[in-house]
Amino acid sequence: MKLDLVLLALASAVSLLLIYILARKRWLPPPQFEEFIAALPDSELDLPVEGPPEQESLARAMKAMAGRVRQVVEKANLEAARRETILACMAEGVLAVSSDLKVIFCNDAFAHAFSIRVPVKQGLILYEVVREPEIRNMLELVLQTGAKEMRRFRLPSAAGRWFEARALPFGQAPARGAVIVLHDVTDIQRQEQIRKAFVADVSHELRTPLAAIRGYAETLLDGALEDTSNNHKFVEIILSHAIRLNNIASDLLILSELDSEAPPAEPPEPVSVRDVIESVINTVGAAAMERKVQIAHTVSDECFIAGQRYRLEQVLVNLVDNAVKFNRAGGEVRIAGVCTEDGQIRISVSDTGIGIPSQDLNRIFERFYRVDKARSRPSGGTGLGLPIVKEIVSRMGGAVQVESQLGRGSTFTVALPAYKQPPAAVS
Ligand code: ADP
């Protein structure tokens, strides 16, 4: 497109010159005509308006032609500026080289990825701009074969980020050049790795209870059914592993619902935090009694959040259940809700339990992470409770924090946007 415009501009300039030369053969125009042509296309000087008829018609023709030259040049400039702006705004890094691997263009995104100072001087050898064998190999191959190339690689000099690179030729050999476009796929790559690790973790987590269920069922069938001193115990083991499988399946379902980021089925409703805390205590009460753990609660003011009641319940059941599970016999769990002046509710769940080692504090919110697997599993723990808490709380616009002292207890605090009055209409 740009080439067409330049050719058109040249053709117009040549016609202008021809008009001038033809006119000169018959009659000698004043010197302003020569100056007029010399100044084009940067400026358009005045031409003598009055004079012999040849002069007048030549002036008219030259002015008309000059107007067209100006239009063509303006169009070409606009086209070039537009293309440069598009390339500069692109999130993808773009670099073009000539047939001898000299840089002819490099956009800001490319320079930024490799911390190259902009503007990049044209004519530098590729290696002076970017020292990445992968990029050089791709461009060399494209220059040689004239065929496009696509690869995915990690580039150490771009802070180890992952890129999907496409290289394409332009022009014809031997003057063929090549352009490479780099698309940063670090986040996609990370997501893929997380997904693969998650699938591996899920399979691993399922294998243990499944192997146990199968093993004990086979033992029973092989004769242990008649062994009255053990058969009951074996069936109980099978039941506890089946419960664990069930817990894993339902926690995975909750996580997948949260991951799908689908908007909640019901509209947000005003949820009384006090009501939710009381119903959570009822849910966990039996387990707490069984472990001889006392649960106490205080809520400073009546406070409401806008959201789904069952989600806040999921958060608190997980936290209170852990506070009971990882407590000592005769221990205590305190739930406190404080509505702050800056429109937040801070709900803390404190226990007098085993505590969490400081090196594990920032890992306990990872999927399937358990400080002590041997202790968590028999109590039906999946290692998915805290990841669910974190996911729900962040979807509700809040945050969760933990403080812990080994052997003395832990406090989990959830901060959520809240209201002292139930909001009249929550949209
Ligand atoms: P689990 O199903 O094992 O309870 P969670 O994701 O809820 O999984 O918790 C992850 C791990 O964090 C637990 O296995 C436990 O090691 C630790 N943890 C969570 N809450 C507490 C707590 N209140 N006291 C001590 N350790 C805790």
Residues whose N, C-alpha, C, O or C-beta is under 5 A from the ligand:
A	BS01	ADP	N322 A323 F326 G353 G355 I356 I364 Y369 R370 V371 D372 S376 G381 T382 G383 L384 G385 L386 P387 S410
